[in-house]
Amino acid sequence: MVQRKLALSFYRVGRRNAARASCSLYRRCGYDFLALTEHDMLTDWRQYETDSFIILPGVEVQVVDDQRGVCYHVVGIHDRSINPEFHHLYDPGLSTCGGQDSAQAVIDRMRDAGLYPVLCHPVWSRTELQHFESLRRYFAFEVYNHGCHVECNTGHAAIYWDSLLRRGHRIWGVAVDDSHQRIEDFCGGWVMVKAERLEVCDIVRSLVSGRFYSSSGPHIHDYGMETGTVYIECSPVREIHFVTYEVRGSSIVCGQGELITRASHKLTGKEKYVRVECTDVYGKTAWTNPILLS
């Protein structure tokens, strides 16, 4: 198994030149693959792939709830296993108006078409937990959206992720760019994926299975659980937080000038799940996926 650096860029690519430029940018920055998504257009920009850089097909769909002043954005990624010959499919009827029922219909339509949905930027969308807690069948949740963060400080959503996990949702957390490149909103959120090969089907399979971690800076080298103790090894950071519910977890916060690269936490046996956050001296964070315990 090898780690691949994935940019879930979710970059709107209405023009061919924009797609080509975005691929070139992420290749230069050391990424192995990229998801390019456009509103209402399922795209597969495979012509910009190389032996060391691949593109995940994808689409973004919007549901606007004018009555509550919120919206839902759902990204779907595709593994090319169904209708592998498609390149671009445009459907202006994908985005719609409505509430949770309409958002669920979008998610269901994606799943039925062989796409794997991600629920996007809930803070930017002005949604509260009650607006999306009943949604099902999406595999991942944007715990960090770099574009939203640098645009208007609406990129962090870990508190909602914990609320979903506490309620029994089996949801992975992703960090993404959502880059439109009108401002410097690129290469700030990504996931590191364990996959057998640099192939679309292998990468998507690992994503859906949760074999990745998310980051805006730090690297995680090892993470797991042995005999009731959760451990982590990472690049030098200032803080390591073991997040658990309903029993509280624990934190290690270094003093001035100190850094740590490993930590562990003994579980009580009453936790529903445990996940870890590692934060460096610049405030950048890496998030593990949860180990589900009940």
N, C-alpha and C positions, 0 to 999 in steps of 0.2 A: 504494500500500500504506500502511496506517495501523497504528499500534501500539494494541493494546487491552489494558487491564489486566484480567487474568483471575484470579479467586480460585478456585483448585482447593480449595474449602473442605472437601469431603468430609464435610459436617456431617450427622450422623444426624438425620433429620427425621421421626420417627414420628408427629408430630402436625401438623396443618395450621397451627396457630398458630405453632409453632416455625419452619416453613418461611417463613411470611409475615414473621416477625420477622427471620429471618436475611437474607432478601432486602432488607428495609428497611435493615438495618445496613450491608450492603455497598454498596447504592446511595448511602447518605449518605457513605460513605468513598471514593467516587469510582470504584468498580469498574464496568466495562462488562458483565461477565457472571460467572456463578457456576455451579459444579457442585455440586448437592445430592445426596448419596448416602445411602441407608439400607441396612442389612443385609438381604439377601434380598428387597428390594423395589425393582424398577426403577421409578423415579419420573420424572415430567415435569411440573414445577410451572409450566407455561407461563402459568397465570392470573396470575402475579405479574410477568410481563414488561411492559416499557414500550418505547417507541420507542428508548430509549437504554440498555436493560438487558435482557439475555436470560439464559435458564437452559439449561444443558446437561443433558439427561437422563442418569441414571446409576444405578449400583447398587454395593454393596460386598458381597463374599463372603468368608467365613472358612473356612480349613482348619486344623484343630487336630491337631497331631502330639503326642499325649500321651506316646508312647514316648520322644521326644527332648526333650520340654519346650519345644517351639517352636510357632509358628503362622505361617500365611500369610494376609495380607489382600490381596485383589485388588480394585481398583476398575475398573469398566468405564464408559466414557462413550459416548454414542450420538449420531449426527448426524441422527436422525429420517428417514433415507433409507429404512429398512426399517420397515414397519408404522408410518407416521407418525401414525396416529390413537391409538396407545396413550397412556394417561396414567399408570396405576399397575398394575404387574403384581407380585403377591406370590407367591413360591415358597419356602416354608420348607425345601425340600430342597436349596437351592443350597449352603448352608454344610454342611460335612461334616468327617469325621475322616480323617486319613491323612498321608502325606508328600509328597515331590516329585511322585509320580505323580498323586496326588489334586489337587495344586495345578495341575499341567499340564492335567488334565481340566477344571478350572474355567476356565482361560485359554482352552482350545480351545472350550469351550461358549460362552464370551463371544464369541470371534471368529466362530464359526459363526452366532451370533445377530445379527451386525452391530455388536457392541460392541468398543471399543478398550481393552485392558487396561493398567493401571498396577500395578506391584508396589510395595506400600506398606511404609513404616517397618520396614526389616529389623532395625534395632538394637532397637527396642521389641519386635519379635516374637521376639527372642532367637535369630535365625537367624545362622549363619555362612555364608561363601561356599559351602561344600560343600552346604549345604541348598538352594540355589537356582541354582547355576551351570549346571545342565543345563536349566533352564526356557527355553522359547522362545515366540515369538509375542506377547509383550507389547511395547508400543512405548516405554514410559517407566518410569523408576525414581525413587522419591522420594529425591532427594539431600538434601532438607531437609523435615522435618515439624515445623511450629511447635508444634502441640499437644503432640506427644511431647517436644519440647525443654523447654517450660515446665512440663510435668507431671513429668518424671523424667529430664531430660537424655539422652534417647535419640533425638533428632531428626536428628542429622548422620550421613550415610552416604556421603560422597564417596569414601572409601577403597574401599568395595565397588563403587561405580560404575566407578572406575578398574580394578579387578580384572576386571570384566565386559568393559570396553572392550579391555583388553589381550588378552583371550581371543577377541576378534573379534565380540563382541555389538554390534549396531548399536542402541544404547539411548540415548534422550534422558533428560536429568535434569530433574525438576520440583521446584519448591518449593511446598508446600501449607500450609494451615492445619490441616486435620483438626479443625475447631472443634466442640466440644460445648457451649461457653459456660457450663460450670460454673465455669471460671476464665477469666482474660483470655487466651484462646488464639486470638484472631481478628486478622486483618489483619497477620499477621506473616510470611507466606510466600505468594508469588504468582508468576505468570509474565506477561511482557509478550509479546504475540503480534502478529505481522505478518499481517494478513488484509485481503482486498479489501473485505469488508462485515461489518457487525455482524449476521451470520446464523449460526445453529448450524452449518450445513454448512461454511461458510467457516472458522469458528474451529476446528472439529475437524480439518478438512483441514490447516490450518497446524500444529496441534499434532502430528499424526501425521507430518508432513513435517519437524518440527524447527525450524520458523520462529518461534522464540521464545527468550527467555532467562528464567532464574529468578532470584528475588531475595528477600532478607529486608530490603533497605534501598536499596543503591545502584542507580543507573540506568545502563544501557549505551546509548550513543548511536550507536556504529558499531563493527563487528567484522568482520574478514575477513582474506584472505591475498592478497598480491601478490608475484610473483616470489620465492617462497620465504620471505617475511617475513610473520609474523602481526602484526596491529596491533589496537589497541582504543582507543576513546575513551569516557569514562564521567564520571559526576558525581565531584566531588572525593573521593578515597579515600586511605588511608594505605598500602595494599599492592596490588600487582598481581602475580599469579602465572600464569605460562605453564606449564601442566601437560602433559608429554609422556612417552611410554614408547615403546621401552625406553630410548632416550636421555633423559637428564634435561633438563628445561626450565630456566627461569630465573625469578627473583623480583626485584621492585623494592620495597623497604621504606623508607619515608620516615623521616627523623629527627624529633625532637620539634618539633611545630608546623608541619611541612611536609605538603603534600598534592600529589597528582598527578592529572591527568585524562587522560593518554594514555601509551601505551608500545608497544613493538614487540619482537619476538623473531625472530631469524634461525634458520630450520630447517636441519638438517644433511642432510636427505633420508633419514634412517634411522628417523624417527618413524613409529609406527603411527597416531597421532592427536595433535591438540593441542586443548586447551580452556583457558579463562581464568577465573580467579577474581579479583574485585575486592572488597576489604574496607575498610570505612570506619573512622573513629575510634571508633565504638561497637561494633566487632566484627561488624557486619552485612555480609553477603556477597551478591554477585551472581555467578551461574554462567552462562557461555555453554554452549551445546551444543558437542560436539566437531566439529572438522573432521577427517573420516576420511581418512587418507592412504595406507592400504594395504589 
